[in-house]
């Protein structure tokens, strides 16, 4: 698999969605203050393959998930950034 159909992300007030994203995919958000919940959802575009999601803070993985379900959605939600 070389693409994901959707990547939806959010951190504090910054949210967005990218469509038909090439893999590997990376999105960097620069935020300050209270982030609340950090989220990442990536959808497998087909019946085969798998998608792994990671949320990193300063290079450190603070949340990770994977799905190999057909058209499945990989979900990572982090309310503590490992501080």
Phi, psi and omega in degrees: 000133182243358178216154170249146184287324179214146169228116180246134186219157176199143176208114184059227182280353183267121177222161177183175178214134174248144185243142177055055187272136176289147178252141002288149183246143178216139176225128179251127176242133176253113182227155176229163179083196182287116182277335188067238183260133173255130185230150173212125178232126179231130183258130173295126186279356185212190182278344182242166176089182180217162178229131175246134180244141175222142169249126179241145173235120182052040177085353182261129178289122179246355176195142182207146176207164179213149172222141173237017178286146175303125181058022183290162179244124174277128184234127173232126174229128184231125176250357175230125185266027174076017181273000000 
